[in-house]
Amino acid sequence: MGSLLAVDLGIRTGLALYGGEGRLVWYRSQNYGSRDRLRRAINGILGDIPDLEVLVIEGGGALAVPWEREAERRGIAVLRTSAEEWRLRLLLPRQQRSGAQAKHSAGSAARRVIRWSGAPSPTSLRHDAAEAILAGLWGVMRMGWLAEPPRLGGK
């Protein structure tokens, strides 16, 4: 099995890489500053992961198109999701009563995924990286690489 990269779309992009065993390998947040710089970076990001099988994109719109095109060119499967979709699977309803509460809950859940995976602990965790981590976990489960999520204090 290869790997899965989750992307929380934005000029400030969250990225999370999962290995074939369904555990988080690395995560980061990168501010590209403009759409053009982000578009130019996509080839390098995907090219740096030689065994990439699946790209999970959280979000849509114009920023999704260059990711989808580059993935298609490389023969990488693409899964699209929204925060609402992965939250239904990974968070309890009480953890997402408001947008601010959902982002806080996502940060806490992402930290638990980081610990569970044995990935390096963050000094600070930006919400875009946290959401990429959880979108990636949703993708790993969707692909059948994990039957159940790790205990996140939610579902």
Secondary structure, DSSP 4 states (H G I P E B T S, - for coil): --EEEEEE-SSEEEEEEE-TTS-EEEEEEEE-SSHHHHHHHHHHHHHT-TTEEEEEEES-STTHHHHHHHHHHHT-EEEEE-HHHHHHHHS-GGGGSSHHHHHHHHHHHHHHHHHHHTPPPPSS--HHHHHHHHHHHHHHHHTTS-SSPPP-S--
